[in-house]
Amino acid sequence: MKWHENLDEMMQHLAKTGGFLTVRDEDGKVNTMTISWGFVGYLWNIPQFLTVVRPQRYTRDFLATADSFTISVPFSGLRDELSICGRQSGRDIDKAAVVDFVPAKSVSSPIVAGCDFYYECKITYRDELHSSKIPPDIYKKHYDGDWHDFFVGEIVETYGAQ
């Protein structure tokens, strides 16, 4: 499957019900969190997935040292798991008790079993969001001092349910 196949459907489900951002850190620990937005497109003539994570999130610590991340999007089902992984921190619970992690095809970070769409991404860029560069109306609506960091990953594998 090419990275852009089913992109509209995947993005609709990501925005509506969420997906899992999963990462294995440099020490081999795995965590996942629920996300509901991101960007998919070309950067440097390479297909990329851009995700944003607040610095206080446990997953952000993993992303700081990881070489990859995966995006697993269920089109139906896993609602309770998405809710738990969005509300509860991996600092407090073992997410492997909530979802089944299975090896990805091409990257070190695993995917979440039972989803309908997967991106495997090799991290190519990390950066902090700078408040001075955000339009004031967007800042007031979405941030008010609660930032996100950017993580861009080259899409190296895309596939549907296995």
ABEGO torsion letter per residue (X at the ends): XBAABGAAAAAAAAAAAEBBBBBBBAAGBBBBBBBABEBBEBBGGBBBBBBBBBAABAAAAAAAABABBBBBBBABEGAAAAAAAAABBAAABBAAAABBBBBBAABABBBBBGBABBBBBBBABBBBBBAAABBAAAAAAAAGGBBBBBBBBBBABBBBBX
